């Protein structure tokens, strides 16, 4: 089945879906022209990615040559600065798709504000004083906090990763939300920060080889978290501070603007100016 496009009942948002890619798109301004451009660009996205899938699943190194496709190159550029960690370009795929479709919209239409939400990884366009506000949600549906980004902020991408998300994780974080200059960059950083929220060899954590869970996983036989029993306060603090250290490093390298890390009701944040957790004191409660 090919790409499917549907205007949502509100008439203000477009839903695009093809295989595992599922986008919700919004725009202020020339919405019709923007939605037409998004649909046209989306038509070949999955085929482009499949064409280079073996390359995109390979571990990233400083010497890894760039792939050829537009979206694949976005994934490469976002991942390269973090290739000193184990990572594949697939860590940036959702954000890169969102960035690419948004670019097509902005090139085609006059838009004061637009966004492309790819399963929670969001690419933003803000102009003429526009701002974007969204909630951070737990996998249980509870509200974890709020994000507000304005035109003046150096943020055009939001991404979330963790063991309850769509991808496998090396860490125990329920979720990690990252703000960065692009959705692709936020996507990679969220993955790596979530991986760092961990307690190696802890008895409460169950792990299995990634390829036991997903046959063609880009993580191979590396162990990923499949379950985590309730942890003590000290354990939560230890795991979150490990992830916070990595987030702080990325922020010092100007790779991200902020991160929020959540684990079993506890939270750590690196820049509350942009990302306001509902219970910021819970790490030390």
C-alpha positions in Angstrom: 0.0 0.0 0.0 1.3 3.4 -0.9 1.3 6.7 1.0 -2.1 7.8 2.5 -3.0 11.4 3.1 -6.1 12.6 5.0 -7.2 16.0 6.3 -8.2 15.7 9.9 -11.8 16.6 10.9 -10.7 20.0 12.3 -9.5 20.9 8.8 -6.3 22.4 10.2 -4.0 19.4 10.3 -2.9 16.8 7.7 -2.2 13.2 8.4 0.3 11.4 6.2 1.1 7.7 6.7 3.2 5.2 4.8 4.5 2.0 6.4 6.0 2.9 9.8 6.1 6.6 9.1 3.1 8.5 10.5 3.1 12.3 10.4 0.7 14.9 11.8 1.3 18.3 10.1 0.0 21.8 11.0 0.5 25.2 9.3 -0.6 28.8 9.7 -0.8 30.9 6.5 -1.1 29.4 3.1 -2.1 26.0 4.5 -3.4 24.5 1.3 -0.2 25.1 -0.6 1.9 23.9 2.4 -0.1 20.6 2.7 0.1 20.0 -1.0 3.9 20.4 -0.8 4.1 18.1 2.2 2.1 15.4 0.4 4.2 15.6 -2.7 7.5 15.4 -0.8 6.2 12.5 1.4 5.3 10.4 -1.7 8.9 9.0 -2.0 10.2 9.3 1.5 9.9 5.6 2.5 11.4 4.3 -0.9 14.3 6.7 -0.5 15.1 5.3 3.0 14.7 1.7 2.0 17.1 2.2 -0.9 20.0 3.0 1.5 18.8 1.1 4.5 21.8 -1.2 4.9 24.1 1.9 5.0 21.8 3.7 7.4 21.8 0.8 9.8 25.6 0.5 9.9 27.5 1.9 13.1 28.5 5.4 12.6 32.2 6.5 12.7 34.1 9.7 11.9 35.3 8.0 8.6 31.8 6.9 7.5 31.1 8.4 4.1 27.8 10.3 3.6 24.9 8.5 1.9 23.3 10.0 -1.2 19.6 10.6 -0.4 18.4 14.0 1.0 16.9 12.5 4.1 19.8 10.1 4.6 22.2 13.0 4.4 20.3 14.8 7.1 20.6 11.7 9.3 24.3 11.6 8.6 24.9 15.2 9.4 22.9 14.9 12.7 24.7 11.8 13.8 28.3 12.6 12.8 29.1 15.0 15.8 28.0 12.2 18.2 29.8 9.3 16.5 32.2 8.9 19.4 29.3 7.0 20.9 27.8 3.8 19.5 25.1 5.1 17.2 23.7 4.4 13.7 22.1 7.0 11.5 18.7 5.3 12.2 18.8 7.2 15.5 18.0 10.3 13.5 15.4 8.9 11.0 12.2 10.2 12.5 13.6 13.7 13.1 15.2 13.8 9.6 11.9 12.9 7.9 10.1 15.6 9.9 12.8 18.2 8.9 12.7 17.3 5.2 8.9 17.5 4.9 8.8 20.8 6.8 11.5 22.2 4.5 9.3 21.3 1.5 6.4 23.2 3.1 8.3 26.3 3.9 9.9 26.4 0.4 6.4 26.2 -1.1 4.3 28.6 1.0 4.4 31.7 3.1 4.0 30.3 6.7 4.3 32.2 9.9 4.2 28.9 11.8 4.3 25.2 10.8 5.2 21.9 12.3 5.7 18.3 11.3 5.2 15.7 14.1 6.6 12.3 13.3 5.5 10.2 16.3 6.5 12.8 18.8 9.7 14.0 17.0 8.8 17.5 15.9 10.3 19.9 13.3 9.3 23.5 13.8 9.1 26.6 11.6 8.5 29.9 13.5 8.4 33.3 11.9 6.8 36.8 12.6 6.8 36.3 16.4 5.2 32.9 16.3 5.6 30.4 19.2 4.9 26.7 19.7 3.8 25.1 22.9 3.4 21.4 23.6 3.1 19.1 26.5 5.5 16.4 27.5 3.5 13.2 28.1 4.3 10.0 29.9 3.6 6.6 28.3 0.7 6.4 30.8 -0.9 9.5 29.5 0.1 11.7 32.4 1.5 15.2 31.8 5.2 15.5 32.6 5.6 19.2 31.8 5.4 21.8 29.1 7.7 23.1 26.3 7.4 26.6 24.8 9.6 27.7 21.9 9.5 31.2 20.4 10.8 32.5 17.1 13.8 34.0 19.0 14.9 30.7 20.5 17.6 28.6 18.9 15.3 25.6 18.7 13.6 24.1 15.7 13.5 20.5 16.8 11.9 18.5 19.6 12.5 14.7 20.1 11.7 12.1 22.7 13.3 8.7 23.3 13.3 6.1 26.0 12.4 2.5 26.7 8.6 3.1 26.3 9.0 4.7 22.9 9.0 3.2 19.4 12.7 2.3 19.4 14.8 0.0 21.6 16.9 1.6 24.3 20.1 0.6 26.2 18.8 2.6 29.2 16.0 2.6 31.7 14.6 6.1 31.2 10.9 6.2 30.8 11.5 9.1 28.5 14.0 11.8 27.5 12.9 14.9 25.7 15.5 17.0 23.9 15.4 20.5 22.2 17.8 21.3 19.5 18.3 23.3 16.3 16.8 20.5 14.1 14.5 17.5 14.8 17.2 15.2 13.5 19.8 16.4 15.9 17.3 16.3 18.8 16.4 12.8 17.8 20.0 11.5 18.0 20.7 13.3 21.2 17.5 12.0 22.9 18.5 8.5 22.0 22.0 8.8 23.4 20.9 10.5 26.6 18.2 7.9 27.2 20.9 5.2 26.7 22.9 6.9 29.4 20.1 6.8 32.0 21.2 3.4 33.2 22.3 1.1 36.1 24.6 -1.5 34.5 24.2 -5.0 35.9 21.3 -4.0 38.2 19.1 -6.9 39.3 15.9 -5.0 38.7 16.7 -4.5 35.0 15.9 -7.1 32.4 17.7 -7.1 29.1 17.7 -9.1 25.9 19.7 -8.9 22.7 18.1 -6.4 20.3 18.0 -8.8 17.4 16.0 -11.3 19.6 13.2 -8.6 19.7 13.6 -7.2 16.2 15.1 -9.5 13.6 16.8 -6.8 11.6 17.6 -4.3 14.4 20.4 -1.9 13.7 21.6 -2.6 17.3 22.5 -6.2 16.5 23.0 -8.5 19.5 23.6 -5.6 21.9 21.4 -5.9 25.1 18.5 -3.6 25.3 16.2 -3.0 28.3 12.9 -4.9 28.2 11.7 -4.4 31.8 12.7 -2.4 34.9 11.2 -3.2 38.3 10.6 -0.3 40.8 13.9 1.4 41.8 15.0 3.0 45.0 15.3 6.8 45.2 19.1 6.4 45.2 19.0 4.2 42.1 16.8 6.7 40.3 19.1 9.5 41.2 22.1 7.6 40.0 20.6 6.7 36.7 19.2 10.1 36.0 22.4 11.9 37.0 24.3 9.7 34.5 22.0 10.8 31.8 22.1 14.4 32.9 25.9 14.3 32.7 25.6 13.3 29.1 23.0 15.9 28.4 25.1 18.6 30.0 28.1 17.6 27.8 25.9 17.8 24.7 24.7 21.2 25.8 28.2 22.5 26.4 29.1 21.4 22.8 26.1 23.4 21.5 24.5 20.2 20.2 21.3 20.7 22.2 19.5 23.5 24.0 17.8 21.5 26.8 16.8 18.1 28.0 14.3 16.6 30.3 14.9 13.1 31.7 12.1 11.1 33.4 12.3 7.9 35.4 9.7 6.3 37.7 8.2 9.7 38.8 11.6 11.4 39.1 13.0 14.1 36.8 16.2 15.9 35.9 16.3 18.9 33.5 19.2 20.8 32.0 17.6 24.1 31.0 14.2 24.9 32.6 14.1 28.2 30.5 12.7 26.1 27.6 11.5 22.9 29.2 9.4 23.1 32.4 8.9 19.8 34.2 5.6 19.5 36.2 7.6 18.3 39.3 11.2 19.6 38.9 11.9 18.9 42.5 11.1 15.1 42.3 14.7 14.1 41.6 15.6 15.0 45.2 12.2 14.4 46.9 
